[in-house]
Amino acid sequence: MTHAMLFTGDCISGAQAAEWGLAVEAPQPADLDERTERLVERIAAMPINQLIMAKLACNAALSNSGVATSQMISTVFDGIARHTPEGHAFVADAAQHGFRDAVRHRDEPFGDAGRRTSGV
């Protein structure tokens, strides 16, 4: 489903992201600061050498999976997209109506303007 999200720009809720393994958890907004502090405290309690090794292992896995190449290609494609008729039209809309309205104008035809989720 994540590929469909890339192609459509659909959003999901924090709870859905946690269910799919894309987020650690999805606490209620009132609990977010407390949950974040608890997680940071747990990470800070780990020996620094263990954190360094874990980070290097994660970086190696990402490197081997081609993440750097994907980032580079995405940057190039973003630059290209900015110079298409659609990219120029978005910039003109943002200049005339403001960025938020330009995003709303862009997203409304898909029924997902704003911070709503798609219900995916």
N, C-alpha and C positions, 0 to 999 in steps of 0.2 A: 504494500500500500504506500510505502514511502516514495516509490517512484511516481505513483499517481500524484502525490502531493507536489513533487517537483514539477510535473507537467501542468498542474492546474493551479498551484499556489494556494490550495485549500489549507485551512488551519485546523488544528486539533486542540482539544482542551489539555490542560496540565495533567488531569487524571488519565486521559487517553495516552499522553506521552509517557507517563509512568507505567501504564499497563503494557505498552509496547517496548519498554526498556530504553526509551529515549531520554528519560529523566529519572533521577534517583527516587523522587517522591513528588507528590502534589499536595502539600499541606494547605489548609485553609489560609486565606490572606492574614488573618489575625495571628496565626501560628508561625508564619514564615520567618520572622526574625529569630524567634527562639529555636526553630528547627535548624536554621542556617548556623547559628552560633554553636549548637550541639555538634553539628557535622564538622565545623571548623575546629572545635576543641578535640574531637576524636582524631582528625588528621594531624593536628599539632602534637598530639601525644605519641605519634609514631616516631621511631628513631629516624633522624634525617638521612642516614645512609640508606635505610630501607625505602624511604620516599624517593630518593634519587634513583635507586635501581628500578623501582616500579615505574617511574616516569620514563627512564631510558628504555625499558621494555615496551611500554606503550608507544613511545616514539618510533621504535624499531618496527613494531607491527604496522603502524600507520604508514611509515615510509615504504615498507615492503608491499603494502596494498595499493600504493600509487596515489596517496592523498595529495602529495605535493604537486604531482602532475595534474590532478583534477583541479586543484586550486589555481594553478597557472592557467589552465585552459578556461576555467570559469572567469578569471580576470580578463583574459583576452576577449571572450565572448561578451562580457559585460561592456567592454569598450566598443566592440562592434555594434552591439544593440543600441548604444547611445547615439549612433550615427545613422540609424534607420529612420524612415518616415515616422514610425511609431514613437521612437525615442525623441525625435525633434518635437513631435506633437505634445508629448508629455511635458517636456521642458517649457514649451510655450504656454501650456495650460497652467503649470505651476507658477510661471512668472506672472500670468494674468490673474489667477484666482488663489494662489497660495498652494503650498505643497500638500496640505491635508485634503483640500478640495480636489486637487489633481489626482491624488490616490483614490479618493472616493469616486471620481468620474471614471477612472480606469477600472475599478473593481466592481462597481454597481452592476454592470451587465452580467456578471457571474454570480450575483446574489450574495456576495461576501464582503461588501464594504464595511469597514469598521473592524472591531475586535471580536466579532462573533465567530463561532466555529462552524465548520461545514456539516457537522454531524456524521463525519466519516467513521 
